[in-house]
Amino acid sequence: MSAARLIETIALADLALVWLGVFSLAYRVRRFHPALKPFYWYLCLVGVIEVLSKMYVYYWKGNNLYLFYLFAVGELILLSVVYLRIFEDKRKQPKLRLLLLFLLVLVTGYNFWKLGTSPKDFDLYGKLPVHAVIIVLALIFFMRSLKEPGRYIKHFNALAFINSAILFYFSGTFIIYIIFNKMVNENVSESVYLWVINVLLSFIFHLLSIIALWQKDNRQAKFSHFG
């Protein structure tokens, strides 16, 4: 099986997996812990973008790279909300919100600028700061949960599972994107194998995410300070 065929097979399996997770969890989302609700909508966004991408591959004509750039913005917004809802420190929240807003403006500006460029100028630089920030937020959660284990104990399985999946995926793809940016215009044949690893990481990430959302402690408390 060629690398391109393998990528297509894994991508189609991933698409089916994501929508299976979205539909199977739809009736539970209202009862999710508030930090998990935006993550569910993140999976919905992934599913929509993947469907639209496949439509361009099989039916539509034109350049579908704009979907990639739009997804980078949506990804940053939804995953930032996940961590803003996990972190409960009211004094530090304004600073974190301001930092994430600043990053969002930069990422949005860069990605909308890339919308008007040629596919030959495709790169993943707009994704690197997004992934870096998400990795940092995931590490902060781990450090907080180690320092104050009782803080997240009521929802630890779901939150820790989600956080582990995020750290696994975003760390792996961060490294892949750095290498890919250097190879894409020089060693196209070799960069394809990097993309095989990337789609495989995506499949594993989405599988772990769906498992996390099915954890028994994924529900919000009856009287939640999140409202």
N, C-alpha and C positions, 0 to 999 in steps of 0.2 A: 504494500500500500504506500502510495506517495505521501509526502509530508502534507501537501495541499489537501489531499483526500482525507487524511487523518484529522487535519484541522476542521474540515467541514463536518466530519462524523461526530467529533467531540462537541463542536458548536451546536449541532442539531440536538444532541443528547442533552446538552446544557439548557437549551431553549425549552425542551420538554420538561426537564427537571424544575426549572424556575417557575413555569406556569402551573405545574403540578403542585408545587409548594404554595404559590399564590392562591390558587383555588381552594386547596385543602385547608388553608388557614384563614380564609376570608370571614368565616362565621365567628372566629375567635378574636379578631383584631380589636374589637371594641373593648374587650376585657384585658388586653395586653397591658403590661407595665408601660407607663408613658414613654419611657426611653426606647421601648421596643416598637412602638407604633410607627415612628418615622423610618425604622429599619425595614418594616414590612412594606412601606411605600417605596423604599429604595429598591426592594426586590421587584416591585411592580414596574418601576422605572426601567430596571434592567431588562425585564421581559418585553416591555414596549419597544425599547431601543433595539433589542435583538430581533424582534419581529420585523420592524421597519428595515433593518439592515438586510435581512433575508429577502425581503420584497425587492430591494435593489439588486440583489444577486440573481434572483430567479425571474423577476417580472419587469421591474422598472428600469428605465435608463437614467443615466446621470451619475453624479458623484455623491456618494453617501457619507463622506468624511465629516460633513457638518453634524451628523448624529454623534460622532465621537466627541466633538468639541462641546456640543450642548450637554452631553452626558457628564462631562467633566464638571460642569457648573452644577448640575443637579445633584451629582454625587457629593460634592463638597457641602452643599446646603443641607441635604438630608442627614448625612453622617455627622455633621457639626451639631445638628439638633439632637441627635442621639446622645452625644457626649455632654452637651449643655444640660440635658435632662438628667443624666447620670450624676454629674457633679452638682452638689447642692450648696456649695459655698457662695452665699449671697455677696460677700465682699469681693471675691475674685471674679465672679461672673461678668460684671461690666467690662473688665479688662480683657477677658477671654472673648467676649462677644465683639469687642472693638477689634481685636486682633484677627478674628475670623472674618469679620466684615471687610477689613482691609485686604485680606487675602482673597476674599470673594471678588472684590472689585478688580484686583490685579488679574486673577484667573479669568474672569468674565471678559475683561478687556482684551487679554491675549487671545483667548479662544474665539471671540467674535472677529478679531483682526485676522485670524487664521482662516475664517470662513471664506474670505475673498482670495485666498492664495491657491496656487496650482496644487494638484495632488502630488506632483513631484517634490513639492516643498513640505510634504507631510513630516511631522515630527511629534514626539511625545513630551516635549519640554513643558507644555501646559499641564500635564498630569503629574509631573515630578513634585512640585510644591504641594499639590493636593495630597498626594500619597505621603509625603514627608510629615505634613501636619496631622494626618489621620494616625500615622504610626506613633507620633509623639503623644497624642491623646490616648491611644491604646496603652502606651507604656505608663502614662500618668495614672490611668485606672488601675493597672496592676500594682503600682507602688502604693496607691491609696488603699487598695484592698488588703495589702500586706500589713500596712501600718495600722489600719482600723478594720480588722476582719469582720467586726459586728455591724459595720455600717451598711453593707450590702447583703447581709446574710439571708434576708427573706427572699431575695431574688437572685442569689449568687450563681446558681447553676445556669440560668438563662443568660444573665449578663456576662459572666465569665466565659461562657461558651461562645457568645457573640464576639466578645472582645478578643478571644484567642483566634477565632476564625479571621477577624479583621486584621490582626497583627500578622498572622501567617500569610494571608493573601497580599496585603499591601507591602509587606517587606519583600516578598518574593518578586512581585511585579515592579517594585521600585528598582531593584537590581537589573531586572530584565529590560526595563525602559531605558536605563542609562546605557546599557550595552547596545540595545536596538538603535538608539539615536545615532550611534557611531557607525553602525553597520548597514543601516537601511539603504543608503545611497551608494555604498561601495561593494558590499557582499550580500546581494539580494538573496542568493540561493542559500547562504548560511543563516541569514536572518529569519528565514522561514521556520527553521528548527526552533529558534527562540520562541516563535509564535505558537508552536506546538505546546511548549512548556507553559506559555501564558494561558492558552485556552484550557489546558488541563488544570492549572491552578484555579481558574475561574470556576470550573466544574466542581472541584473539591470545596472551594469557598462557599458556593451556593448550597451544596449539600450540607455542609456543617451549619450554615446559617438557618436552613430549614429545620434541621434537627434541634438547633438552639431555640427556635421559636416554638417548638413542640414540648419544651421542658415544662414540668409541672408547676414550677415557680415563676412562669412568665406573666402571670396575671397581676394586676395592680391590687393593692390592699383596698379594703372596703372604704376606709377613710384615708385617702392619700394626700400627702402634703403637696403633691403636684396639681391636685384639683382635677 
